[in-house]
Amino acid sequence: MNRDFLATLIIDFFVAFGVIIGGAIIGGMGAYLIGKPPLSAMLDLANSLKIWAIVAAIGGTFDAITSIERGLFNGTHDDIFKTLFMVFVALCGAHSGTLLIQWIVGEQLGS
């Protein structure tokens, strides 16, 4: 793994993490302003923003699909593994953000 790819993975993790945290907190503030319970809105937003956090972190789905296609049809399997690893790291970042929101809100894990 080269240094640039490792830097990309770290950025992907934190972009996905930030989308969840920022979206949930700002969305919770909006819910408060319209008279809805902000903590439950934050929890709902954190769960529903996961896919968008992953898409934002990897820079859009078409680049990832093109990279996987190039790996399959041109025989460059490194592209497939790198893209899948980027998606996995972004998923870890989004999940970590969701866990942090659950911890802040005080939801019991597993319920």
C-alpha positions as a Python dict, from the first residue, in 0.01 Angstrom:
ca = {
    (1, 'M'): (0, 0, 0),
    (2, 'N'): (157, 329, -100),
    (3, 'R'): (144, 652, 95),
    (4, 'D'): (-107, 826, -136),
    (5, 'F'): (-355, 542, -112),
    (6, 'L'): (-326, 535, 266),
    (7, 'A'): (-392, 911, 273),
    (8, 'T'): (-698, 857, 54),
    (9, 'L'): (-829, 592, 292),
    (10, 'I'): (-789, 820, 592),
    (11, 'I'): (-968, 1103, 415),
    (12, 'D'): (-1249, 868, 304),
    (13, 'F'): (-1299, 752, 662),
    (14, 'F'): (-1324, 1102, 802),
    (15, 'V'): (-1540, 1239, 521),
    (16, 'A'): (-1796, 963, 582),
    (17, 'F'): (-1765, 1018, 958),
    (18, 'G'): (-1816, 1393, 914),
    (19, 'V'): (-2120, 1355, 690),
    (20, 'I'): (-2292, 1147, 958),
    (21, 'I'): (-2193, 1370, 1251),
    (22, 'G'): (-2260, 1699, 1075),
    (23, 'G'): (-2582, 1586, 913),
    (24, 'A'): (-2722, 1444, 1234),
    (25, 'I'): (-2631, 1741, 1452),
    (26, 'I'): (-2747, 2009, 1209),
    (27, 'G'): (-3058, 1805, 1129),
    (28, 'G'): (-3127, 1775, 1502),
    (29, 'M'): (-3108, 2153, 1530),
    (30, 'G'): (-3356, 2183, 1246),
    (31, 'A'): (-3587, 1934, 1414),
    (32, 'Y'): (-3573, 2141, 1732),
    (33, 'L'): (-3666, 2456, 1539),
    (34, 'I'): (-3979, 2294, 1395),
    (35, 'G'): (-4084, 2143, 1727),
    (36, 'K'): (-3987, 1778, 1675),
    (37, 'P'): (-3776, 1581, 1923),
    (38, 'P'): (-3417, 1654, 1822),
    (39, 'L'): (-3255, 1343, 1969),
    (40, 'S'): (-3479, 1099, 1783),
    (41, 'A'): (-3436, 1304, 1466),
    (42, 'M'): (-3058, 1287, 1508),
    (43, 'L'): (-3075, 911, 1546),
    (44, 'D'): (-3299, 869, 1242),
    (45, 'L'): (-3077, 1095, 1034),
    (46, 'A'): (-2759, 914, 1137),
    (47, 'N'): (-2909, 583, 1026),
    (48, 'S'): (-3050, 714, 698),
    (49, 'L'): (-2741, 913, 595),
    (50, 'K'): (-2505, 613, 589),
    (51, 'I'): (-2530, 542, 216),
    (52, 'W'): (-2489, 910, 131),
    (53, 'A'): (-2185, 933, 355),
    (54, 'I'): (-2024, 643, 168),
    (55, 'V'): (-2104, 798, -170),
    (56, 'A'): (-1965, 1134, -59),
    (57, 'A'): (-1649, 973, 77),
    (58, 'I'): (-1560, 782, -238),
    (59, 'G'): (-1633, 1083, -457),
    (60, 'G'): (-1940, 954, -637),
    (61, 'T'): (-2047, 613, -750),
    (62, 'F'): (-1954, 644, -1117),
    (63, 'D'): (-1581, 668, -1047),
    (64, 'A'): (-1600, 357, -829),
    (65, 'I'): (-1802, 165, -1088),
    (66, 'T'): (-1563, 270, -1365),
    (67, 'S'): (-1268, 156, -1155),
    (68, 'I'): (-1428, -183, -1090),
    (69, 'E'): (-1515, -217, -1460),
    (70, 'R'): (-1158, -134, -1558),
    (71, 'G'): (-1035, -395, -1314),
    (72, 'L'): (-1267, -663, -1448),
    (73, 'F'): (-1226, -607, -1820),
    (74, 'N'): (-869, -481, -1842),
    (75, 'G'): (-726, -728, -1593),
    (76, 'T'): (-605, -472, -1340),
    (77, 'H'): (-728, -639, -1025),
    (78, 'D'): (-558, -384, -804),
    (79, 'D'): (-827, -132, -904),
    (80, 'I'): (-1100, -365, -783),
    (81, 'F'): (-936, -427, -448),
    (82, 'K'): (-853, -60, -394),
    (83, 'T'): (-1208, 49, -473),
    (84, 'L'): (-1365, -215, -253),
    (85, 'F'): (-1126, -124, 27),
    (86, 'M'): (-1217, 244, -12),
    (87, 'V'): (-1586, 157, 13),
    (88, 'F'): (-1517, -57, 320),
    (89, 'V'): (-1321, 221, 493),
    (90, 'A'): (-1597, 471, 412),
    (91, 'L'): (-1851, 228, 555),
    (92, 'C'): (-1641, 203, 873),
    (93, 'G'): (-1635, 582, 899),
    (94, 'A'): (-2010, 609, 851),
    (95, 'H'): (-2073, 336, 1105),
    (96, 'S'): (-1837, 498, 1356),
    (97, 'G'): (-2025, 826, 1317),
    (98, 'T'): (-2355, 649, 1371),
    (99, 'L'): (-2222, 481, 1685),
    (100, 'L'): (-2105, 816, 1817),
    (101, 'I'): (-2448, 970, 1755),
    (102, 'Q'): (-2610, 672, 1930),
    (103, 'W'): (-2376, 728, 2223),
    (104, 'I'): (-2451, 1102, 2234),
    (105, 'V'): (-2827, 1043, 2213),
    (106, 'G'): (-2806, 772, 2475),
    (107, 'E'): (-2968, 492, 2280),
    (108, 'Q'): (-2903, 145, 2414),
    (109, 'L'): (-2698, -55, 2168),
    (110, 'G'): (-2879, -361, 2042),
    (111, 'S'): (-3232, -226, 2090),
}
